[in-house]
Amino acid sequence: MLLRIDTASDQPLFAQVAAAVRAAISQGEARPGDRLPPAREVAQGLGVNVHTVLRAYQDLRDEGLVDLRRGRGAVVTDAADSIAQLRRDIAELGKRATALGMAPATVVALVRASL
C-alpha cells in the first residue's frame, strides 16, 4: 500500500495519512484482516513524526476501520467490506446520474440532503 501526503496542503498530515488509508480500503487495496504497515515504517517513508502516523491510525480505529493491538499493530476490520461496497454503490450512482444528464453539483446536493 502506497501512502502519499502533500506537505504544502492545508490539511493536517495525520488527516492525510488517514485519508490515504481510507482510500486504500475503499479501493480494495486493504482488506479485512490485512495489517497496515508499522507506524514507524510509514513515518520514516513519509518523513513525518511517528506520532503523526499513530494519530491517523487512532482516528481510523475510532471510525471502526482498524483494530489496534499492542504487538499486532493496526489490522483492517470487517468494516472495510462495507466501505468498498459503498464505493461501488457511489460509482453506480455516478453512472446513473450521468445517464440522466445530471450535473455533479446536483448529485452532491442530493446526497448531502439524504445524510
N, CA, C and O atoms as a GROMACS GRO file, in nm:
protein
  460
    1MET      N    1   0.085  -0.116   0.000
    1MET     CA    2   0.000   0.000   0.000
    1MET      C    3   0.090   0.123   0.000
    1MET      O    4   0.178   0.137   0.085
    2LEU      N    5   0.067   0.210  -0.096
    2LEU     CA    6   0.147   0.331  -0.110
    2LEU      C    7   0.070   0.448  -0.053
    2LEU      O    8  -0.040   0.480  -0.099
    3LEU      N    9   0.126   0.512   0.047
    3LEU     CA   10   0.064   0.629   0.108
    3LEU      C   11   0.140   0.753   0.066
    3LEU      O   12   0.263   0.756   0.066
    4ARG      N   13   0.063   0.857   0.030
    4ARG     CA   14   0.125   0.982  -0.010
    4ARG      C   15   0.064   1.096   0.068
    4ARG      O   16  -0.053   1.093   0.106
    5ILE      N   17   0.146   1.198   0.092
    5ILE     CA   18   0.099   1.319   0.158
    5ILE      C   19   0.148   1.438   0.080
    5ILE      O   20   0.242   1.428   0.001
    6ASP      N   21   0.083   1.552   0.102
    6ASP     CA   22   0.122   1.678   0.038
    6ASP      C   23   0.158   1.776   0.150
    6ASP      O   24   0.070   1.828   0.218
    7THR      N   25   0.286   1.801   0.167
    7THR     CA   26   0.330   1.888   0.276
    7THR      C   27   0.287   2.033   0.255
    7THR      O   28   0.290   2.112   0.349
    8ALA      N   29   0.248   2.069   0.134
    8ALA     CA   30   0.203   2.205   0.106
    8ALA      C   31   0.053   2.221   0.132
    8ALA      O   32   0.002   2.333   0.128
    9SER      N   33  -0.016   2.113   0.158
    9SER     CA   34  -0.161   2.117   0.181
    9SER      C   35  -0.195   2.180   0.316
    9SER      O   36  -0.116   2.174   0.411
   10ASP      N   37  -0.312   2.240   0.323
   10ASP     CA   38  -0.362   2.294   0.449
   10ASP      C   39  -0.414   2.184   0.541
   10ASP      O   40  -0.430   2.205   0.661
   11GLN      N   41  -0.441   2.067   0.484
   11GLN     CA   42  -0.493   1.955   0.562
   11GLN      C   43  -0.381   1.900   0.651
   11GLN      O   44  -0.269   1.879   0.603
   12PRO      N   45  -0.409   1.875   0.780
   12PRO     CA   46  -0.306   1.820   0.868
   12PRO      C   47  -0.249   1.688   0.815
   12PRO      O   48  -0.319   1.611   0.749
   13LEU      N   49  -0.123   1.665   0.844
   13LEU     CA   50  -0.056   1.544   0.794
   13LEU      C   51  -0.125   1.417   0.841
   13LEU      O   52  -0.141   1.323   0.764
   14PHE      N   53  -0.167   1.412   0.969
   14PHE     CA   54  -0.232   1.291   1.019
   14PHE      C   55  -0.361   1.265   0.943
   14PHE      O   56  -0.396   1.150   0.916
   15ALA      N   57  -0.434   1.372   0.907
   15ALA     CA   58  -0.558   1.356   0.832
   15ALA      C   59  -0.530   1.305   0.690
   15ALA      O   60  -0.608   1.228   0.635
   16GLN      N   61  -0.419   1.348   0.632
   16GLN     CA   62  -0.381   1.300   0.500
   16GLN      C   63  -0.346   1.151   0.504
   16GLN      O   64  -0.382   1.075   0.414
   17VAL      N   65  -0.274   1.111   0.608
   17VAL     CA   66  -0.238   0.970   0.622
   17VAL      C   67  -0.365   0.886   0.638
   17VAL      O   68  -0.381   0.783   0.572
   18ALA      N   69  -0.456   0.931   0.725
   18ALA     CA   70  -0.582   0.858   0.746
   18ALA      C   71  -0.662   0.852   0.616
   18ALA      O   72  -0.720   0.748   0.584
   19ALA      N   73  -0.667   0.962   0.542
   19ALA     CA   74  -0.741   0.964   0.416
   19ALA      C   75  -0.680   0.868   0.314
   19ALA      O   76  -0.752   0.803   0.238
   20ALA      N   77  -0.548   0.858   0.313
   20ALA     CA   78  -0.481   0.766   0.220
   20ALA      C   79  -0.515   0.621   0.254
   20ALA      O   80  -0.535   0.539   0.165
   21VAL      N   81  -0.522   0.590   0.383
   21VAL     CA   82  -0.558   0.454   0.425
   21VAL      C   83  -0.704   0.427   0.390
   21VAL      O   84  -0.738   0.319   0.342
   22ARG      N   85  -0.793   0.525   0.416
   22ARG     CA   86  -0.935   0.510   0.380
   22ARG      C   87  -0.949   0.483   0.230
   22ARG      O   88  -1.028   0.398   0.188
   23ALA      N   89  -0.873   0.557   0.150
   23ALA     CA   90  -0.878   0.537   0.004
   23ALA      C   91  -0.832   0.396  -0.033
   23ALA      O   92  -0.893   0.332  -0.119
   24ALA      N   93  -0.726   0.349   0.030
   24ALA     CA   94  -0.678   0.214   0.003
   24ALA      C   95  -0.783   0.110   0.040
   24ALA      O   96  -0.801   0.010  -0.030
   25ILE      N   97  -0.853   0.134   0.149
   25ILE     CA   98  -0.960   0.042   0.191
   25ILE      C   99  -1.074   0.046   0.092
   25ILE      O  100  -1.124  -0.059   0.050
   26SER      N  101  -1.117   0.167   0.053
   26SER     CA  102  -1.232   0.178  -0.037
   26SER      C  103  -1.203   0.123  -0.176
   26SER      O  104  -1.294   0.081  -0.247
   27GLN      N  105  -1.074   0.124  -0.215
   27GLN     CA  106  -1.036   0.072  -0.346
   27GLN      C  107  -1.002  -0.076  -0.342
   27GLN      O  108  -0.965  -0.135  -0.444
   28GLY      N  109  -1.013  -0.137  -0.225
   28GLY     CA  110  -0.986  -0.279  -0.213
   28GLY      C  111  -0.840  -0.315  -0.200
   28GLY      O  112  -0.805  -0.433  -0.205
   29GLU      N  113  -0.753  -0.217  -0.185
   29GLU     CA  114  -0.610  -0.244  -0.168
   29GLU      C  115  -0.581  -0.300  -0.029
   29GLU      O  116  -0.486  -0.376  -0.010
   30ALA      N  117  -0.664  -0.261   0.067
   30ALA     CA  118  -0.651  -0.311   0.204
   30ALA      C  119  -0.784  -0.377   0.240
   30ALA      O  120  -0.889  -0.314   0.234
   31ARG      N  121  -0.777  -0.504   0.275
   31ARG     CA  122  -0.897  -0.581   0.302
   31ARG      C  123  -0.903  -0.623   0.448
   31ARG      O  124  -0.803  -0.616   0.520
   32PRO      N  125  -1.021  -0.666   0.493
   32PRO     CA  126  -1.032  -0.710   0.633
   32PRO      C  127  -0.925  -0.815   0.666
   32PRO      O  128  -0.902  -0.909   0.590
   33GLY      N  129  -0.861  -0.796   0.780
   33GLY     CA  130  -0.756  -0.887   0.824
   33GLY      C  131  -0.617  -0.846   0.782
   33GLY      O  132  -0.518  -0.896   0.837
   34ASP      N  133  -0.607  -0.754   0.685
   34ASP     CA  134  -0.474  -0.707   0.642
   34ASP      C  135  -0.414  -0.619   0.750
   34ASP      O  136  -0.484  -0.542   0.816
   35ARG      N  137  -0.284  -0.632   0.767
   35ARG     CA  138  -0.213  -0.545   0.860
   35ARG      C  139  -0.163  -0.422   0.786
   35ARG      O  140  -0.112  -0.431   0.675
   36LEU      N  141  -0.181  -0.308   0.850
   36LEU     CA  142  -0.125  -0.186   0.794
   36LEU      C  143   0.024  -0.184   0.824
   36LEU      O  144   0.068  -0.248   0.920
   37PRO      N  145   0.101  -0.112   0.745
   37PRO     CA  146   0.245  -0.104   0.773
   37PRO      C  147   0.268  -0.045   0.912
   37PRO      O  148   0.190   0.040   0.956
   38PRO      N  149   0.373  -0.088   0.980
   38PRO     CA  150   0.402  -0.032   1.112
   38PRO      C  151   0.416   0.120   1.106
   38PRO      O  152   0.468   0.175   1.008
   39ALA      N  153   0.369   0.188   1.210
   39ALA     CA  154   0.370   0.334   1.214
   39ALA      C  155   0.511   0.390   1.192
   39ALA      O  156   0.528   0.489   1.121
   40ARG      N  157   0.610   0.326   1.252
   40ARG     CA  158   0.748   0.375   1.235
   40ARG      C  159   0.792   0.367   1.089
   40ARG      O  160   0.860   0.458   1.039
   41GLU      N  161   0.755   0.261   1.023
   41GLU     CA  162   0.791   0.243   0.883
   41GLU      C  163   0.724   0.349   0.795
   41GLU      O  164   0.787   0.408   0.707
   42VAL      N  165   0.595   0.372   0.820
   42VAL     CA  166   0.521   0.474   0.743
   42VAL      C  167   0.581   0.612   0.770
   42VAL      O  168   0.604   0.689   0.677
   43ALA      N  169   0.607   0.642   0.896
   43ALA     CA  170   0.663   0.772   0.932
   43ALA      C  171   0.798   0.795   0.863
   43ALA      O  172   0.824   0.903   0.810
   44GLN      N  173   0.880   0.693   0.864
   44GLN     CA  174   1.012   0.706   0.801
   44GLN      C  175   0.996   0.727   0.651
   44GLN      O  176   1.064   0.811   0.592
   45GLY      N  177   0.908   0.650   0.589
   45GLY     CA  178   0.887   0.660   0.445
   45GLY      C  179   0.831   0.795   0.402
   45GLY      O  180   0.864   0.845   0.294
   46LEU      N  181   0.746   0.854   0.487
   46LEU     CA  182   0.685   0.982   0.454
   46LEU      C  183   0.765   1.102   0.506
   46LEU      O  184   0.740   1.216   0.468
   47GLY      N  185   0.861   1.073   0.594
   47GLY     CA  186   0.940   1.181   0.652
   47GLY      C  187   0.862   1.263   0.753
   47GLY      O  188   0.879   1.385   0.763
   48VAL      N  189   0.776   1.194   0.830
   48VAL     CA  190   0.697   1.261   0.934
   48VAL      C  191   0.725   1.195   1.068
   48VAL      O  192   0.789   1.090   1.075
   49ASN      N  193   0.676   1.257   1.174
   49ASN     CA  194   0.692   1.203   1.308
   49ASN      C  195   0.604   1.079   1.324
   49ASN      O  196   0.495   1.074   1.269
   50VAL      N  197   0.651   0.982   1.398
   50VAL     CA  198   0.575   0.859   1.420
   50VAL      C  199   0.441   0.888   1.488
   50VAL      O  200   0.344   0.816   1.465
   51HIS      N  201   0.436   0.992   1.572
   51HIS     CA  202   0.311   1.027   1.639
   51HIS      C  203   0.204   1.075   1.541
   51HIS      O  204   0.085   1.061   1.566
   52THR      N  205   0.248   1.132   1.429
   52THR     CA  206   0.155   1.174   1.324
   52THR      C  207   0.083   1.051   1.268
   52THR      O  208  -0.039   1.053   1.251
   53VAL      N  209   0.158   0.947   1.240
   53VAL     CA  210   0.100   0.823   1.186
   53VAL      C  211   0.014   0.755   1.292
   53VAL      O  212  -0.094   0.705   1.261
   54LEU      N  213   0.061   0.754   1.414
   54LEU     CA  214  -0.018   0.692   1.522
   54LEU      C  215  -0.151   0.764   1.540
   54LEU      O  216  -0.253   0.699   1.565
   55ARG      N  217  -0.152   0.895   1.528
   55ARG     CA  218  -0.279   0.968   1.540
   55ARG      C  219  -0.373   0.931   1.425
   55ARG      O  220  -0.493   0.915   1.446
   56ALA      N  221  -0.319   0.916   1.305
   56ALA     CA  222  -0.401   0.874   1.192
   56ALA      C  223  -0.459   0.736   1.218
   56ALA      O  224  -0.578   0.713   1.194
   57TYR      N  225  -0.377   0.645   1.266
   57TYR     CA  226  -0.424   0.509   1.296
   57TYR      C  227  -0.530   0.511   1.408
   57TYR      O  228  -0.625   0.433   1.404
   58GLN      N  229  -0.512   0.600   1.506
   58GLN     CA  230  -0.610   0.609   1.614
   58GLN      C  231  -0.743   0.664   1.562
   58GLN      O  232  -0.849   0.619   1.605
   59ASP      N  233  -0.737   0.760   1.470
   59ASP     CA  234  -0.861   0.811   1.410
   59ASP      C  235  -0.932   0.700   1.333
   59ASP      O  236  -1.054   0.687   1.340
   60LEU      N  237  -0.856   0.620   1.260
   60LEU     CA  238  -0.914   0.508   1.186
   60LEU      C  239  -0.974   0.405   1.281
   60LEU      O  240  -1.076   0.344   1.252
   61ARG      N  241  -0.909   0.386   1.396
   61ARG     CA  242  -0.962   0.296   1.498
   61ARG      C  243  -1.095   0.351   1.551
   61ARG      O  244  -1.192   0.277   1.566
   62ASP      N  245  -1.098   0.480   1.578
   62ASP     CA  246  -1.219   0.544   1.631
   62ASP      C  247  -1.335   0.533   1.531
   62ASP      O  248  -1.452   0.530   1.571
   63GLU      N  249  -1.303   0.527   1.402
   63GLU     CA  250  -1.405   0.512   1.298
   63GLU      C  251  -1.445   0.366   1.279
   63GLU      O  252  -1.540   0.336   1.207
   64GLY      N  253  -1.373   0.275   1.345
   64GLY     CA  254  -1.404   0.134   1.332
   64GLY      C  255  -1.341   0.066   1.212
   64GLY      O  256  -1.376  -0.047   1.179
   65LEU      N  257  -1.249   0.135   1.145
   65LEU     CA  258  -1.186   0.078   1.025
   65LEU      C  259  -1.066  -0.009   1.054
   65LEU      O  260  -1.035  -0.101   0.978
   66VAL      N  261  -0.998   0.019   1.164
   66VAL     CA  262  -0.883  -0.064   1.201
   66VAL      C  263  -0.892  -0.100   1.348
   66VAL      O  264  -0.956  -0.030   1.428
   67ASP      N  265  -0.828  -0.208   1.382
   67ASP     CA  266  -0.818  -0.254   1.519
   67ASP      C  267  -0.672  -0.240   1.558
   67ASP      O  268  -0.584  -0.292   1.490
   68LEU      N  269  -0.646  -0.170   1.667
   68LEU     CA  270  -0.508  -0.151   1.715
   68LEU      C  271  -0.485  -0.240   1.835
   68LEU      O  272  -0.556  -0.233   1.935
   69ARG      N  273  -0.384  -0.324   1.823
   69ARG     CA  274  -0.348  -0.413   1.933
   69ARG      C  275  -0.198  -0.410   1.951
   69ARG      O  276  -0.121  -0.416   1.855
   70ARG      N  277  -0.158  -0.400   2.075
   70ARG     CA  278  -0.015  -0.398   2.106
   70ARG      C  279   0.047  -0.532   2.060
   70ARG      O  280  -0.003  -0.639   2.092
   71GLY      N  281   0.154  -0.521   1.987
   71GLY     CA  282   0.222  -0.640   1.937
   71GLY      C  283   0.167  -0.692   1.805
   71GLY      O  284   0.235  -0.766   1.734
   72ARG      N  285   0.046  -0.654   1.772
   72ARG     CA  286  -0.016  -0.697   1.646
   72ARG      C  287  -0.019  -0.586   1.544
   72ARG      O  288  -0.025  -0.611   1.423
   73GLY      N  289  -0.016  -0.463   1.592
   73GLY     CA  290  -0.021  -0.348   1.502
   73GLY      C  291  -0.164  -0.313   1.464
   73GLY      O  292  -0.259  -0.346   1.535
   74ALA      N  293  -0.177  -0.244   1.352
   74ALA     CA  294  -0.307  -0.200   1.302
   74ALA      C  295  -0.357  -0.300   1.198
   74ALA      O  296  -0.289  -0.328   1.099
   75VAL      N  297  -0.477  -0.353   1.223
   75VAL     CA  298  -0.536  -0.453   1.134
   75VAL      C  299  -0.670  -0.400   1.083
   75VAL      O  300  -0.751  -0.349   1.160
   76VAL      N  301  -0.692  -0.411   0.953
   76VAL     CA  302  -0.816  -0.365   0.891
   76VAL      C  303  -0.932  -0.453   0.940
   76VAL      O  304  -0.922  -0.575   0.941
   77THR      N  305  -1.041  -0.388   0.980
   77THR     CA  306  -1.158  -0.460   1.032
   77THR      C  307  -1.253  -0.499   0.920
   77THR      O  308  -1.232  -0.465   0.803
   78ASP      N  309  -1.358  -0.570   0.956
   78ASP     CA  310  -1.459  -0.612   0.859
   78ASP      C  311  -1.536  -0.494   0.800
   78ASP      O  312  -1.601  -0.508   0.697
   79ALA      N  313  -1.529  -0.377   0.865
   79ALA     CA  314  -1.596  -0.258   0.813
   79ALA      C  315  -1.542  -0.219   0.676
   79ALA      O  316  -1.608  -0.148   0.601
   80ALA      N  317  -1.423  -0.266   0.642
   80ALA     CA  318  -1.363  -0.235   0.513
   80ALA      C  319  -1.449  -0.286   0.398
   80ALA      O  320  -1.457  -0.221   0.294
   81ASP      N  321  -1.513  -0.401   0.416
   81ASP     CA  322  -1.601  -0.454   0.312
   81ASP      C  323  -1.717  -0.360   0.286
   81ASP      O  324  -1.756  -0.339   0.171
   82SER      N  325  -1.772  -0.302   0.391
   82SER     CA  326  -1.884  -0.209   0.377
   82SER      C  327  -1.842  -0.085   0.301
   82SER      O  328  -1.918  -0.032   0.219
   83ILE      N  329  -1.722  -0.037   0.328
   83ILE     CA  330  -1.673   0.082   0.259
   83ILE      C  331  -1.648   0.053   0.112
   83ILE      O  332  -1.679   0.135   0.026
   84ALA      N  333  -1.591  -0.063   0.083
   84ALA     CA  334  -1.567  -0.100  -0.056
   84ALA      C  335  -1.700  -0.111  -0.132
   84ALA      O  336  -1.710  -0.071  -0.248
   85GLN      N  337  -1.802  -0.166  -0.066
   85GLN     CA  338  -1.934  -0.177  -0.130
   85GLN      C  339  -1.994  -0.038  -0.151
   85GLN      O  340  -2.054  -0.012  -0.255
   86LEU      N  341  -1.977   0.050  -0.054
   86LEU     CA  342  -2.028   0.186  -0.067
   86LEU      C  343  -1.962   0.256  -0.186
   86LEU      O  344  -2.029   0.328  -0.260
   87ARG      N  345  -1.833   0.235  -0.204
   87ARG     CA  346  -1.764   0.295  -0.319
   87ARG      C  347  -1.823   0.244  -0.450
   87ARG      O  348  -1.841   0.322  -0.544
   88ARG      N  349  -1.853   0.115  -0.456
   88ARG     CA  350  -1.915   0.060  -0.578
   88ARG      C  351  -2.054   0.121  -0.599
   88ARG      O  352  -2.092   0.152  -0.712
   89ASP      N  353  -2.129   0.136  -0.491
   89ASP     CA  354  -2.262   0.198  -0.500
   89ASP      C  355  -2.252   0.342  -0.550
   89ASP      O  356  -2.334   0.385  -0.632
   90ILE      N  357  -2.153   0.414  -0.501
   90ILE     CA  358  -2.135   0.553  -0.544
   90ILE      C  359  -2.098   0.559  -0.692
   90ILE      O  360  -2.145   0.646  -0.765
   91ALA      N  361  -2.013   0.467  -0.736
   91ALA     CA  362  -1.977   0.462  -0.878
   91ALA      C  363  -2.100   0.436  -0.963
   91ALA      O  364  -2.116   0.496  -1.070
   92GLU      N  365  -2.187   0.347  -0.917
   92GLU     CA  366  -2.310   0.317  -0.990
   92GLU      C  367  -2.401   0.440  -0.992
   92GLU      O  368  -2.462   0.471  -1.094
   93LEU      N  369  -2.410   0.510  -0.879
   93LEU     CA  370  -2.489   0.633  -0.873
   93LEU      C  371  -2.436   0.735  -0.974
   93LEU      O  372  -2.514   0.800  -1.043
   94GLY      N  373  -2.304   0.747  -0.981
   94GLY     CA  374  -2.244   0.840  -1.077
   94GLY      C  375  -2.280   0.806  -1.220
   94GLY      O  376  -2.308   0.895  -1.301
   95LYS      N  377  -2.278   0.678  -1.252
   95LYS     CA  378  -2.314   0.634  -1.388
   95LYS      C  379  -2.460   0.667  -1.418
   95LYS      O  380  -2.493   0.716  -1.526
   96ARG      N  381  -2.548   0.639  -1.322
   96ARG     CA  382  -2.690   0.667  -1.341
   96ARG      C  383  -2.717   0.816  -1.355
   96ARG      O  384  -2.796   0.858  -1.439
   97ALA      N  385  -2.649   0.896  -1.273
   97ALA     CA  386  -2.667   1.041  -1.280
   97ALA      C  387  -2.618   1.095  -1.414
   97ALA      O  388  -2.681   1.183  -1.473
   98THR      N  389  -2.506   1.043  -1.462
   98THR     CA  390  -2.453   1.085  -1.592
   98THR      C  391  -2.550   1.050  -1.703
   98THR      O  392  -2.574   1.130  -1.794
   99ALA      N  393  -2.606   0.930  -1.696
   99ALA     CA  394  -2.703   0.887  -1.798
   99ALA      C  395  -2.827   0.977  -1.799
   99ALA      O  396  -2.890   0.995  -1.903
  100LEU      N  397  -2.861   1.031  -1.683
  100LEU     CA  398  -2.976   1.122  -1.674
  100LEU      C  399  -2.939   1.267  -1.707
  100LEU      O  400  -3.026   1.354  -1.713
  101GLY      N  401  -2.811   1.291  -1.727
  101GLY     CA  402  -2.766   1.425  -1.761
  101GLY      C  403  -2.758   1.519  -1.643
  101GLY      O  404  -2.762   1.641  -1.659
  102MET      N  405  -2.746   1.463  -1.524
  102MET     CA  406  -2.740   1.546  -1.403
  102MET      C  407  -2.601   1.605  -1.385
  102MET      O  408  -2.500   1.540  -1.412
  103ALA      N  409  -2.597   1.728  -1.338
  103ALA     CA  410  -2.470   1.793  -1.307
  103ALA      C  411  -2.415   1.734  -1.177
  103ALA      O  412  -2.492   1.701  -1.087
  104PRO      N  413  -2.282   1.721  -1.166
  104PRO     CA  414  -2.223   1.668  -1.042
  104PRO      C  415  -2.269   1.743  -0.917
  104PRO      O  416  -2.291   1.682  -0.813
  105ALA      N  417  -2.282   1.875  -0.927
  105ALA     CA  418  -2.324   1.954  -0.811
  105ALA      C  419  -2.464   1.914  -0.766
  105ALA      O  420  -2.493   1.915  -0.646
  106THR      N  421  -2.550   1.878  -0.860
  106THR     CA  422  -2.685   1.835  -0.825
  106THR      C  423  -2.681   1.702  -0.751
  106THR      O  424  -2.752   1.682  -0.653
  107VAL      N  425  -2.598   1.612  -0.799
  107VAL     CA  426  -2.585   1.481  -0.734
  107VAL      C  427  -2.532   1.498  -0.592
  107VAL      O  428  -2.582   1.436  -0.498
  108VAL      N  429  -2.431   1.583  -0.577
  108VAL     CA  430  -2.374   1.608  -0.445
  108VAL      C  431  -2.480   1.666  -0.352
  108VAL      O  432  -2.489   1.627  -0.235
  109ALA      N  433  -2.560   1.759  -0.403
  109ALA     CA  434  -2.665   1.819  -0.320
  109ALA      C  435  -2.767   1.715  -0.278
  109ALA      O  436  -2.814   1.717  -0.164
  110LEU      N  437  -2.803   1.624  -0.368
  110LEU     CA  438  -2.897   1.519  -0.335
  110LEU      C  439  -2.841   1.425  -0.228
  110LEU      O  440  -2.912   1.384  -0.137
  111VAL      N  441  -2.714   1.392  -0.241
  111VAL     CA  442  -2.651   1.302  -0.142
  111VAL      C  443  -2.646   1.373  -0.007
  111VAL      O  444  -2.681   1.313   0.095
  112ARG      N  445  -2.603   1.498  -0.005
  112ARG     CA  446  -2.597   1.572   0.121
  112ARG      C  447  -2.734   1.582   0.188
  112ARG      O  448  -2.745   1.572   0.310
  113ALA      N  449  -2.837   1.600   0.107
  113ALA     CA  450  -2.972   1.612   0.163
  113ALA      C  451  -3.020   1.481   0.223
  113ALA      O  452  -3.108   1.479   0.310
  114SER      N  453  -2.963   1.371   0.177
  114SER     CA  454  -3.008   1.241   0.227
  114SER      C  455  -2.929   1.194   0.350
  114SER      O  456  -2.963   1.093   0.411
  115LEU      N  457  -2.825   1.267   0.386
  115LEU     CA  458  -2.744   1.228   0.503
  115LEU      C  459  -2.802   1.282   0.631
  115LEU      O  460  -2.747   1.258   0.739
   0.00000   0.00000   0.00000
